[in-house]
Amino acid sequence: MTDINNYRAIAISNADTKILEKLLLPFMTSLADCDNYQFGFKAGHFTTLCAGVFRHTVDYFVTRGSHVFVSFVDFSKVFDYVIYWKLFNQLLDDGVDCILVEL
């Protein structure tokens, strides 16, 4: 609890940025296929749903006498390693206007 690395700063965007995001969102939806098991950053899916599926799966095996071994990966700093040019190219491939990608 005392390790500062266990906590992430919360960035609060100003009102102008939030308005811009709302205006651009309909044009920025990616058409790329994503994994069926992805829960975050996908319309109609939430990470809380993932937690429920996880709990149900563990309960299923435990009630049947199996051992459950779990491994977690911390992706908290994943955005530090994003290959932005690949992201920009994917948006362009999905038909997002180049002006929006530049913005």
C-alpha positions in Angstrom: 0.0 0.0 0.0 2.9 2.4 0.5 4.6 1.8 -2.9 3.8 4.7 -5.1 4.2 2.5 -8.2 1.0 0.7 -7.3 -1.0 3.9 -8.1 -1.6 5.7 -11.4 -2.3 9.3 -11.8 -5.8 10.3 -13.0 -5.7 12.7 -15.9 -8.6 15.0 -16.0 -9.2 16.4 -19.5 -10.5 19.9 -19.8 -14.0 20.5 -21.2 -12.7 21.4 -24.7 -10.9 18.1 -25.1 -14.0 16.2 -23.9 -16.2 18.0 -26.4 -13.6 17.3 -29.2 -13.5 13.6 -28.2 -17.3 13.3 -28.4 -17.4 15.0 -31.8 -14.7 12.7 -33.2 -15.7 9.4 -31.7 -18.2 8.4 -34.4 -15.5 8.9 -37.0 -12.7 7.0 -35.1 -14.4 3.6 -34.5 -12.0 1.0 -35.8 -13.2 -1.7 -38.2 -10.4 -4.0 -37.3 -11.3 -7.4 -35.9 -10.5 -7.9 -32.3 -10.3 -11.0 -30.1 -13.6 -12.4 -28.9 -12.2 -12.5 -25.4 -11.2 -8.8 -25.2 -13.3 -7.1 -22.6 -11.9 -3.6 -22.3 -12.0 -0.8 -24.9 -14.7 -2.7 -26.9 -18.3 -1.5 -27.3 -20.7 -3.3 -25.0 -18.0 -5.0 -23.0 -16.5 -4.1 -19.7 -13.6 -5.3 -17.5 -16.2 -6.1 -14.8 -17.7 -8.6 -17.2 -14.2 -10.2 -17.4 -14.0 -10.4 -13.7 -17.3 -12.2 -13.6 -16.3 -14.7 -16.2 -13.0 -15.3 -14.4 -14.8 -16.0 -11.1 -17.3 -18.3 -12.7 -14.5 -20.3 -14.4 -12.6 -20.6 -11.1 -15.7 -21.7 -9.3 -16.5 -24.3 -12.0 -13.2 -26.0 -11.6 -12.9 -25.7 -7.8 -16.4 -27.2 -7.2 -15.3 -30.2 -9.4 -12.2 -30.8 -7.3 -9.6 -29.3 -9.6 -6.8 -27.0 -8.7 -6.7 -23.6 -10.3 -3.4 -21.9 -11.1 -3.6 -18.2 -12.2 -1.0 -15.9 -13.6 -1.6 -12.1 -14.1 0.3 -9.7 -16.2 0.6 -6.0 -15.3 0.0 -3.9 -18.4 -0.2 -0.7 -16.4 2.6 1.0 -18.4 1.6 -0.5 -21.7 1.0 2.9 -23.3 4.6 3.8 -22.8 5.4 1.2 -25.4 2.7 1.8 -28.0 4.0 1.8 -31.6 2.1 4.9 -32.6 2.9 4.7 -36.3 1.3 1.2 -36.4 -1.7 2.6 -34.6 -1.9 5.5 -37.1 -1.6 3.2 -40.1 -4.3 0.9 -38.7 -6.7 3.9 -38.4 -5.8 4.9 -42.0 -6.4 1.3 -43.2 -9.8 1.4 -41.5 -10.8 4.4 -43.5 -10.4 7.1 -40.9 -9.8 10.4 -42.6 -6.1 11.4 -42.5 -7.0 14.8 -41.1 -8.5 13.1 -38.0 -5.5 10.9 -37.6 -3.2 13.9 -37.8 -5.3 15.6 -35.2 
